[in-house]
Amino acid sequence: MLGAALGLALTAATGVASASTVASASTQSTTNAKASVARSGVLPFQGADAGIQPAAAADLVYHGGFIQDHAAVYLVFWGKQWTSDANGVQTYVTNYFKGLGTSGDAWSRVTSQYTGKGGAPTFTGSVLKGTWVDTGAAAPSRASASQIAAEARKGLAHFGVAVSHNASVIVLSPHGTHPDGFPAGGFCAWHDATGGLPFTNMPYVLDAGTSCGANSVRSRLDGFSIVAGHEYLEVVTDPIPPSGWVDRSGAENADKCAWKNLHTIALPTGSFAVQPTWSNKVHGCAG
């Protein structure tokens, strides 16, 4: 979650006071006419999390809300800028999520221990249920949190899917844009829920280089799977934050293992760089 330094950076970049300077170290809020946006599971730059990692001994605690018993991920590549994709990000991210949830994916299944309202996370096939390149207009150069939430709602409507705790939208912004103050805010991504819809703000993390995971394991695209995977795991166990599984400091499962023991996992769709996630069963990072 956000530490004081990261909170100040976000405040400077976005003009919105962060949780670390207002309420807690776990969320940061801004409000519009349709929904309240609270930045949860904020992944700080690699190397910037020293001293703000939650205590290793603190297991996650259930707070009575939904978990994703059958995760359904929808990818929205936001803006006509995505008509050019020289780095192959769309293919990489799409193949990554196509592989998650399949029989060879033990990594996602670490979350199956976290039961709650809705049941337990169960994986019977690919979690990816839809991909859309929204080329209707250019993505904003500096999208606000509220604009990102609106694009998530637009994306779900495009797929014709009803709002559900199981359906989450990942809004991927294109190269050269600065969603919610990225990268000046010192973060790589965050997630929240808007009107009951879980969604993720996923910037073009390659623009932040090694700070958001580029070349951390095997390639310059590593950051896209490390960062998107971090948020994905958190949404599974805490889709409507912070009502799911959160530790006493406000940290979610992936926060507790952020940037630790980076490695690759082999999926039917390829090999991808990831981080581990917290397991109450072993009282440490796993996967």
N, C-alpha and C positions, 0 to 999 in steps of 0.2 A: 504494500500500500504506500501511500504518499508519506514521505518524511517531510520535515520542516523545509529543507532546502528545495525539494521538488515542489512543494506547495507554493513557495514564494515564486519559483520560476513560472508555474502555471498562472499564478495571479498576474505576474508581469506580462505574460504572453497573451492572456485571454481577457484580462480585466475582471475576472470572476475570482473572488476570494476562495482559497482552497480549504478543504476540510482540516488540514493540519493547522490552519490559521484561524478556523472558525469553530468546528464541531468535533471532529475526530480524525484519526489518521486513515480512515477507510474510504470515505466518500467525499465528493465535492458537488455542490448543487447549484443549479440555475433553473429559472422557471420561465415558461412561456404560457400562452393561452391554452395550449392543448395538454401539456404534460410537464412534469417536473423531471429534470435530468440530473442524476447524481452519478458522478464518475466513480465506478467501483472497479476493483481489480486493476488499478492503474499500475502498469508495468514501467518502472523507471528505466533509464538508460543502464546498460550493462556497465558495472563498475560504480554506479551511483547509489547502489542500495546498501553499501556497507554501513552498518550501524543502525539500519532501520528494518532489518529482517526480523520477523517475529521470533520469539523464543522457541528454540528447537523442540523443547519438551511440551509445548502447548498443543494438545490435540484440538481438532475441530469440534465444535459444539452445534447441535441442531437447534434451530430457532423457530421451528413450527411451520415453515412455509413449504412451497413446492420444491421438488427436485425434478429434473428431466428424466422421466422413466423411459422415454423413447425419443432421444434427441433427433431433431430434424433441422439441418442447417441449410440456409439459403444464402448464396453469395450474390451480392450486388456490387458490380464494378461500376462505380459512379462517374458518369460524365463521358462526353464524346472524346475526351483525351485518350481513352482506352482503345480507340481505333488504331492507335500505334502502341505496340507493346514489344519493343525491341529486346527486352530482357526476359521475355517469356513468363512473366509473373502470372498471367491468367492460367496458363497451362499448369504451372507448378502448383499453385494454390488449389485449383480444381482437382488435380490428381491426388493431392494430399487428402482433401476431404472425401474424395471418392473412396479412398482406402480406409479411412477411419470408420470403425464400427464393423468391419468385416471380420471373418473368422480368424484372420491372422493378426488382429489388433489387440494385443494384451495391454497396451499402453492405456487406451481409453477405459478398459475394464477395471483399472485400479479404483475408479469412481463407483463401482457397483456396490461397494460396502456401505455407501451413504444412503440409507433409506430415508423416506420422508413422505410428505403429502404427495400422492401420486404413485408411490411404490418405491422401486429401486431402479437405478440406471441399468437398462437392459439393451444389449447390442446384438441385433440379429441380421445386420446387413449395413451397407454404406449409410452414414449419417447425412450425406449430401442429397438433398431432395430437389434442388433447383439452382440454376446459375443464370444471371441476367446481366448483360452489359447495357446499362442505361445511357444511351447516346442521344437522348432527347435534347440535351443542352450540356454545356460544359459544367463540370463540377466547380463550385465556388473556389476561388483562390484561398480564401480563409473562412471555411465553413464554421459556423457556431455549433455548439453542442445541440441546440434546438434544431438546426437545419439537418444535422446528421440523423437525429431521431426521426425527423419528417421523411427523410429519404428511406429509412428503414421501414416506416409504415407504408410508403409508396411501393417499396419492393415487395412487401408481403401481399399488398393488393394486386400487384402485377401477377404474382403466382396464383392468385385466387384462393389463398389459404386463410382460414379464420385465425384470429389471435389466440394463441395458446402458450402455456408455459413451456411446451415442448418445441415449439417452432421459434428458432432464433435466426436473426438476419445479421450477417457480417457486411458492413458497408466499407468497401475498399476504395479509398481515394487514390487518384492518379498521381504520377510523378510531378513534382514541382508545386504541389498544393500543400496547404498548412491547416488541416482540419483541427479545430479547437486549439490552435497555437502550436501544433507540431512543426518542427522539432524544437523550437525555442523553449517550449514548456518542459523539456527534459524527460518526456515520457515517450513510450513506443505505442501504446494502445490502452484502451479501457473499455468496459462494458457497463450496461445499465438496462433498464426496462422502461418502455414508454407505452402507457396505456395497457399494461399487461404483456407487452411484446418485448422479450429479451433481444438486445441488439448490441453490436460491437462497433466501436470506432476504430477502424484499422487503416492507419495512414500508410503511405508508400514508404515503408521502413528502410528501403535501400537508400533513400535520401539522407538517412542518419548514419549510414555506414556501419562500422563495427559497434557503435553505441547501441544499435538495435539488432545486433547479431550477424551482420554480414561476415561471411568467411569464418564464422566461429567454429564450424565443424567440417564442412565439406565444400561449400560453394558460396558465392555472393548472395544467393537467394535464401540462405539458411534462416535469416531473420523472419521471413514470411511464415515459415512453418513453426519456428520457435515462438514467435509473438502471437500469431493467430491461434496456435495450439494452447498457449497459456490462457488466453481468454476463453477458448472453447471449453477447456476443462472446468473453469470457474463457472461458466454458465450452466453446465450440466448439474453441478451441485449447489448452485446459488443463482437460479435464473431471475428471480425477483429480489435483488439484493436490498438489505442483508438478511432476508428471511429464511435462507437455507442453512448451509453448513459454513460456519465462520468461527475462527478461534477468538479467545477473549480479548485479543488486541484489535480485532476487526479484520484480520487477514483471512483470505480464502485459500483453498487448497494449493493453487499454483503459486500464489504469492510467497508461500513458505519455502518454496524451492526455486525461486526465480534465479536464473542464470547459473544454477548449480549443476554440475555433472552433465553438461550438454553432450548429447550423443545422437546417433541415428537410430531410427526404427525402420524395419523392412516391412512394407505393405505390399499388397498385390499390385499396386499402382506405382511402386518405386520406393526409394529410400529417402527419408526426410529427417532433417535435424529437429530435435525436440529437447525439452527439459523434463525432468521428472516432476511428479506431483506428490502432495502429502498423503500419506496413508496412516490412518489411526491404528490400523492393525499392526504395523511395525513401528509406529511412533517416529516416523521419519519419511524421507523422500523415497519414492518407488516409481517404477515404470520407465 
